[in-house]
Amino acid sequence: MTITTSSPPASATTEPASTNAAAEPTSTDASRPGDPELPGAGPVRFEDSVVLSKGEVFGACQALADADRFLLRSGGKSEASALGDLFELLEARLSH
């Protein structure tokens, strides 16, 4: 299976324009792409397509279905809907 995506927006490949140097880094700051504190870290670049085996896609669909049910039971209706949409996209690609 090949999933083709469009290029990410420019904001996904660049660092924020300014940072507060005096602020203590948080766990999310430390993992931010391009962070000078992380050796080898740079902007995130995505491939135009991804090749997955049917087994990988079935595993992803199962995880999405499980998470969807969990979110519905815990009151996350809009989040469950988003996972359901992704599930349906993968399921539709499997049938082609």
PLY file of the C-alpha trace (Angstrom):
ply
format ascii 1.0
element vertex 96
property float x
property float y
property float z
element edge 95
property int vertex1
property int vertex2
end_header
0.00 0.00 0.00
1.29 3.46 -0.84
-0.08 6.51 0.93
0.69 9.74 -0.92
0.67 13.04 0.92
1.09 16.63 -0.09
4.07 18.61 1.12
3.85 19.86 4.70
3.24 23.57 5.25
6.37 25.72 5.50
5.75 26.19 9.23
6.32 22.44 9.75
9.90 22.64 8.49
11.16 25.74 10.22
11.86 26.81 13.77
9.83 29.52 15.49
11.07 33.03 14.74
12.00 33.75 18.35
12.52 31.86 21.57
12.95 32.95 25.14
16.57 32.07 25.96
16.02 32.57 29.71
13.13 30.10 29.89
13.79 26.62 31.20
13.26 23.96 28.53
10.21 21.77 28.94
9.84 18.21 27.76
8.16 19.46 24.57
10.88 22.07 24.00
13.63 19.44 24.25
12.05 17.27 21.57
11.31 20.08 19.12
12.93 19.48 15.70
15.85 21.81 15.10
16.53 22.29 18.82
20.22 23.25 19.20
20.39 21.22 22.44
19.83 17.98 20.52
22.81 16.88 18.43
21.79 16.02 14.88
18.31 17.50 15.29
17.05 19.38 12.28
13.86 20.33 10.48
11.40 17.49 9.93
11.11 16.45 6.29
8.39 14.10 5.06
8.54 11.77 2.07
5.93 12.19 -0.68
4.70 8.62 -0.18
4.90 5.84 2.37
4.74 2.13 1.57
3.04 -0.06 4.17
2.31 -3.78 4.07
-1.29 -4.90 4.40
-0.40 -6.33 7.82
0.88 -2.94 8.97
-2.27 -1.21 7.74
-4.51 -3.82 9.40
-2.57 -3.28 12.65
-3.01 0.48 12.35
-6.74 0.06 11.66
-7.10 -2.17 14.73
-5.31 0.41 16.89
-7.52 3.19 15.49
-10.68 1.18 16.16
-9.57 0.42 19.74
-8.69 4.06 20.41
-11.97 5.20 18.83
-14.00 2.98 21.20
-11.96 4.14 24.21
-12.44 7.81 23.32
-16.19 7.37 22.82
-16.52 5.71 26.24
-14.54 8.51 27.88
-16.48 11.33 26.22
-14.05 12.29 23.44
-16.62 12.32 20.65
-14.80 14.74 18.31
-11.46 12.96 18.81
-13.12 9.60 18.16
-14.64 11.03 15.00
-11.21 12.12 13.74
-9.81 8.62 14.36
-12.84 7.14 12.63
-12.19 9.30 9.57
-8.57 8.10 9.43
-9.72 4.49 9.84
-12.13 4.90 6.91
-9.38 6.40 4.74
-7.04 3.46 5.39
-9.85 0.96 4.95
-10.82 2.52 1.60
-7.20 2.39 0.39
-7.00 -1.31 1.28
-9.92 -2.12 -0.99
-8.32 -0.60 -4.09
0 1
1 2
2 3
3 4
4 5
5 6
6 7
7 8
8 9
9 10
10 11
11 12
12 13
13 14
14 15
15 16
16 17
17 18
18 19
19 20
20 21
21 22
22 23
23 24
24 25
25 26
26 27
27 28
28 29
29 30
30 31
31 32
32 33
33 34
34 35
35 36
36 37
37 38
38 39
39 40
40 41
41 42
42 43
43 44
44 45
45 46
46 47
47 48
48 49
49 50
50 51
51 52
52 53
53 54
54 55
55 56
56 57
57 58
58 59
59 60
60 61
61 62
62 63
63 64
64 65
65 66
66 67
67 68
68 69
69 70
70 71
71 72
72 73
73 74
74 75
75 76
76 77
77 78
78 79
79 80
80 81
81 82
82 83
83 84
84 85
85 86
86 87
87 88
88 89
89 90
90 91
91 92
92 93
93 94
94 95
